[in-house]
Amino acid sequence: MGTSIPSMTSKYLATGAIDKIFFWDSALAGQAMLNMLEVLSGGGEITEGMDLGVAGYESIKKIAGTTVGWSGAAWVIVDKDNMDQYNI
């Protein structure tokens, strides 16, 4: 298991040498950041548990030790059964 993309690991997923990989959809992350910018530019505040209206970012969490770090739960889990769904 680890962070990767299917184009780099599909042969290992197919043989079972790797069980699963994980990655983030940069388009969804970008949309979440744009939605945050919209809130801030309108005078709003980003808060713990806020729903940014993007899959995986329905309840964001503050990253401890940062002043502006936020995280969601938008990782994509890929294994041998679904690796063909991703052309990256």
N, C-alpha and C positions, 0 to 999 in steps of 0.2 A: 504494500500500500504506500501511496505517496502522491504528491502533486505532480501532475503531468498532463499531457494531452493525448488523445487516442492515436493520432498520426505517429507519435513517437513510441507508443507502447502496445499497439494492437497485436503484434505477434506474440508478445509476452502474456497479454491477457488471454489470447486464444489458446495458448498452451498451458495456462494455469501457473506460469512462473510468477505472475503478478495477479493477485486476487482482484484488486480495485485500484482505481486512480481517482483523483479529485481535481477539479479546477473550478474557476469562477468565470461566469459569462461576463466579459468586459462590457458588453452593451447594457446589461441589466445594472451593473455597478455604475456605469456612466449615467444611466437614467435616474438611479437613486441619488447620485450626487447633484444632478440637475434639479431634482425635486427638493433637495435640501437647500440649494441656492435660491429657489423660488420662495421657500419659506422665509429664509433670511432676508432676501431683498424686499419682502413685504413687511419686514419689521418683526417677524415671528422668531421663535426660539426653537432650537433642536432639543428635544427632551428624550430621556430614557423611555423606551417602550413605544416611541412614535412609529406610526405606520407611514412609510414613504410611498405607498401605493405601487410597489414593485415586488414581484415574487422574490421571497427570501429576505426582504427588507420590511416586513410587516411589524416587526417589534425590535427596533434597533437598540443596541446596548452601548454604553459609554466604555471606551477602552481605558482601563485603569492606568494612571500615570501619565495621561496625555491631557492636553487642554482642548483639543479639537478632534480627537480620534473616536470614531464610531464604527461599530461592526453590525453585520446582519448575519443571516444563516442561509446564504445563497449558493453554497457550494453545490457543484454537480458531481454526483457519484456515478462512475462508469465501471462496468465489469464486462465480462465476455458476452453476457446476454444482451446488453444494450449498446455496446461500443459502435455498432454500425449506424446508430442514430446521429453520430457526431462526425462531421466532415471537417475536423480541425487537426 
